[in-house]
Amino acid sequence: MQGMNHPPKNLQGILWSCSVDKLDLEKDKIYIINQVLSYGDLSHVKWLLSIYSRDIVEKVFLDFPIKQYREPRFNFVANYMLNVRTRLNPNRYVINIPRNIG
């Protein structure tokens, strides 16, 4: 991870739950990856992919879904950015769909 321990300060706006100085790139990668995918712009995503491999980003997205994505962003991340070949349940990701997983 290129000798960095924390995300850069310019990500504070999308990593709002705590100071970026207190976030650890390895221990907090689920939070960091999902926040950047959900709220980041293309420069933030470019940074994300320079820190984490595409495989790690995809694994976090698939294995640790967080219900915070807006539907258009979810579709963009799943279908275009990560090109996920598995059918995903939007109820696990999209914020305005009731979470009735059964």
Stockholm file with secondary structure:
# STOCKHOLM 1.0

chainA/1-102         MQGMNHPPKNLQGILWSCSVDKLDLEKDKIYIINQVLSYGDLSHVKWLLSIYSRDIVEKVFLDFPIKQYREPRFNFVANYMLNVRTRLNPNRYVINIPRNIG
#=GR chainA/1-102 SS CTTCCSCCGGGTTTSTTSCGGGCCTTTTHHHHHHHHHHHCCHHHHHHHHHHSCHHHHHHHHHHSCCTTBCHHHHHIIIIIISCCCSCCCGGGTBTTSCCCCC
#=GC SS_cons         CTTCCSCCGGGTTTSTTSCGGGCCTTTTHHHHHHHHHHHCCHHHHHHHHHHSCHHHHHHHHHHSCCTTBCHHHHHIIIIIISCCCSCCCGGGTBTTSCCCCC
//
